[in-house]
Amino acid sequence: MKKLILLLLISALGLFFFAGCEGLVPSEGEGESEANVYVSTVGDDNNDGSMGHPWRTIQYALNNTPDGEIIQVAAGVYNENTSFPSDRALVLKSKSGASSTIIDGGDIGIVVEMESCQDGTVLDGFTITGGDSCGIRIFNCSPTIKNNTISKNQGGGILIIANCSPIIKNNTISENTSTSGYLSSGGGISIFSCSPTIQDNIISKNIASWSGGGIYVYCSGIYSYISSPEILNNTISENTAKYGGGIDIIGCLSANIHIQGNIISKNIASSDGGGIIVGEFCSPIIGGTSAGDTLNFNTVCGNSPNQIYPNSYPNNYILTDCN
């Protein structure tokens, strides 16, 4: 009888052990990372793009990666002019961040082209440099551009054109120049007939020979679309232009523009609007909507020759000196 009880007890313990451990063994597919494509400076475009056998060039990855995938790019310098596809939404993401992952256009053309791209397209974590027609051109699409350094490009840092609403967030946009033809405005960012959200960026030390050293907004309905950008919580500093060292807004008419929560400092215009210049017939919301709406006030200080032109936007912290 004792033996029978002992056997039953051992059997019960065995069943409990295996049942209890079942959750510790992953089922098929459980715990696996989402499918990715990989690019590395030591890769080869004849490889299969897997982690162990990465591709060599970003453009090859953009051309050959299926819709909805993430392309992870290892640290290094990629001497390329790249173009995102119009038929697939891809996420291009660096593994190690902008400081160590560089796309250099070699002073030829546009470094990153995004034309008619699909919703869900993302550029995340690169230094974009060496463009001679601009660093990033966005035409008729609405990607997310985040965590990048966009620097030392001719023709401006980012050019945004035609019926689009991209998100430009948490980038450093600096030391870009816009000095020729229609590219003589918008040293940091140019906006034509689009409604981007420009948020939490550092936009500094950009130069435009005509207008909008930091940001240039042309609102009128070229491409049959009115610009209504939101420019929120950025630091816009030490940019230079003839008109609007920090920001120039023209051709607004019915546009709905919000410029709120920014620090706009030490920008220089050789004519008017050191910090911001607002064109005739434009009525953007600059700062708070009332004296009590202090969370949306911009801090506008140390700009030359004036802070905001015309000076009709009282719901901001407007200071001659930033100290």
N, C-alpha and C positions, 0 to 999 in steps of 0.2 A: 504493500500500500504506500509506504514511504517512497519507494522507487518510482511508483506511478506519479505521485504528487511532484517529485523532483523533476521528472521528465516533462510534465505539463508546465512547470515553472520555467524551465530552460527554453521550451518552445515559445512561451509567451514573451519572455525577454528577447528572444531572437526576432520575433515579429515586431516588437516595439522598436528594436534597434534599427532594423531596415526601413520601417515606416518613418521613423524620426529622421533618418539620414537622407531620405529621398529628396527633401528640399535643398540639401547641400550639393546635390549633383545637378548642374544646369541642364535644362532640356536643350534640344537641338536649336542652335541659333541664339540662345539666351546668353547675354553678357558680351556678345560680339559688337564691335564698334560699327557705326554706320559706314557704308561704302565710301571710300575716298580715292582720289587720284593724287599722285605725288609728282612733284617736280624738284629737281636738284641740279646744282651746277656740275655734279659728277655723274649725272644721269645720261641717258641716251634716248633719242626719239625713236629708236628701234626697239626699245623695251616695251613692256606692257603697261607701264604707268602705276604699278603696284608699289607698296612701301619698299619692298626689297629690290625692285627694278624700276626706279622712277624715270620719268621722261626728263629731257634736258632743257627744253624751252617752254616758256609760258604759252606762247602762241600755239604750239602744237597741242598742248593740253586744252586750250580754249577751243580749238578746232575739233577735237576728238573725244571730248568728255560728254557723256549723256546728260540729258536734262535733269536738273535738280541735284546734281552732285556738288561736292565740295572739293576744290583743288587746293591741296596744301603745298605751299612752296617753302623749301628749305632756305636758310640764310645764304646770302651771296649776292653778287652783282649780275644782273641779267641785262645784257645789252640788246634791247629789243624795242620795237614799236608794236604795240599790241592792240588787238581789236576784239571786243566781246561779240559773241554771236547774237543774231536777232531772232533765232528760232528756239533758243534754250535759255533757261534761267540757271546761271552758274554762280557759285560763291568762290571767289579767288581770295585765299586767305594765307598770310604768311605764318610760318611756324614760330618764328622768333621775334616778330615785330618789325616796325618800320626802320629802326636804327641799323638793323643788320640785313635787311632784305630790300634790295634796290633795283628798280627798273629804270634803266638809263637809256633815253632815246638817242643819245649821241649827237644832239643838236640837229636832228633831222625830223621834221614833221611833228606829229602828235604822239605822245608817249602811250596814252591809254585812250582808245576810241570806244565810245558806247553809243551806237546809233540804233534806234528802234529795238532796244533790248527788252527782254521780258521782265515782268514784275518778279521780284525775288532776286534779281541780280545784285551782287555785293562785291565791293572791293575793300579789303580789310587788312591793314597792317603793312603798308609798303612805303618806301621813299620813291616818289615819282619825280624824276629830274631829267634835264637834257632835252626838253622839247623846244622846237623853234616855231611852232604854231600854237602851242599851249601845252600844258601838262596833261590835263584830262578834258576831253570834249564829250559832252552829253547832249545828244540830239534826239528829241522825240522819244524819250524813255525816262524811267523813274527809278534808278538804282539807289542803293545805299552806299555812300562813300564814308568810311569811318576808320579812325585810328591810323591815318596816313600822315606822312610828311610830304608836302607838295612844294618843291623848292627849286629855285634857279632854273625856271623855264621862261623862254621868250614867248610873247603872245599871251601871257597871263597864266595863272595857276590852273583855274577851272573855267571853262566856257560852257554855259548852260543855255540851250536854244530849243524853242519850239514845242509847246504843248507838253510840258513835263513837270513832274513834282518830285524831284529827287530829295533824299535826305543827306545832308552834308553835316557830319557830326564828329566831334572830337578829333579833328585834324589840326595839324600845324601847316599853315599856308603862308610861306615867307620867301622873300627875296626873289619874287617873280617880277618880270617886267613886261609892260604892254606899251609899245612905242611906235607901231606902224599901222597905217590904214585904219580899218574898223577895229583892229587889235590895239588901238592906242588908248582904249578905256578898259578899266577893270584889271588892274595889276594882279590882284588876288583872285577875284571872282567876277565874271561878267554874266549878267542874266538878261536874256532876250525872250520875252513872251513865254515865261515859265513861272512856276510858283514853288520854288524849293523851300524846304525848311533848313535853315543854316543855323546850327545850334552848337554851343560849347566848343567852338573852334578858337584857335589863336591865329589871327590874320595880321601879319606884321611885316614891315620893311619891304613892302611891295611898291612898285613904281608904275604909274601910268602917265604918259606924256600929255594926255588930254584930261580925262576925268575919271573919278572913282579909283583912287590909288588902292584902297582896300577892297571895296565892292562897288560895282557899277550896275544899276538897275534901270533897264529901259522897258517901260511898262506897256507901251502902246501895242495895239493888236497886230503887229506883223505876225505872219503865220496864223492869223485869225484867232489869236489867243491873248488874253490880258494877263500880265504878270501880277501876281499877288504873293510875293515872298514873305516868309516869316524869318526875321533875323533876331535870334534870341540868345542871350547869355554868352555872347562871344567877347573876346578881348581883341579889339581892333586898334592897333597902335603903330606909330612911326611909319605910316604909309605916306606917299607923296603923289601929288597930281596938280594940274593947273586948277581944276575945279573939283571940290570934294576930295580932300586928302584921304579921309576915312571912308565916306560913303557918298555917292552921287545918285540921286533919283530923278529921272526925267520922264516926260510923256505919260503921266499917270492916268489922267482922266478918271475912269471908273475903277481903277485898281484898288484893292484892299490890302495895304501893306502894314505890317507890324514890325517895329524896331524897338525891342523892349529888353531890359535887363542886361544890356551890354556895358562894357567899359570901353569907351572911345577916347583915346588919349594920344597926345603928342603927334598927331598927324599934321601934315603941312600942305596947304594949297597956295600956289603962287598967285591965284586970283581970289576966289571966295570959297567959303565953306571948308575951313580946315578940318573940322570934325565931320559935319554932314552938310551937304547942300541939297535943297529941295527945289525942284523945278516948278515953273509956273503951272497952275491948274492941278498941282499934286496936293493931296491931303492925306499923307500917311499918318498912322498912329505911331508917334515917337514918344516913348516913355509911358507914364501912367495915363489912364483915361480920366483921372481926377486927381486933385491934390492929395487925396487919401490913399491913392493906389500906389503906394511907395514901392511895393515889391516889383513893379514893372518899370520903375524909374531907370533910365540909363545914367551912368556916371560919365559925363562929358567934360574933359579937362585937358588943359595944356596944349590945345590945338591952336594952329595959327593959319590965317589971321583972325579967325573967329571960331566959336564953338559950333553953333548951328546957324545956318543962313537960309532963309530969313529967321530971325530970332523970335519965333512965335510958338515955341513949344516949352511952356513953363514947368511941366510936370516931370522934370528931370533934375538930377544933381549937376548943375552947370557951374564949373569952377575955372578960373583963369589958370590956377596952378594945381597940379596933381598932388603936391605934397600935403 
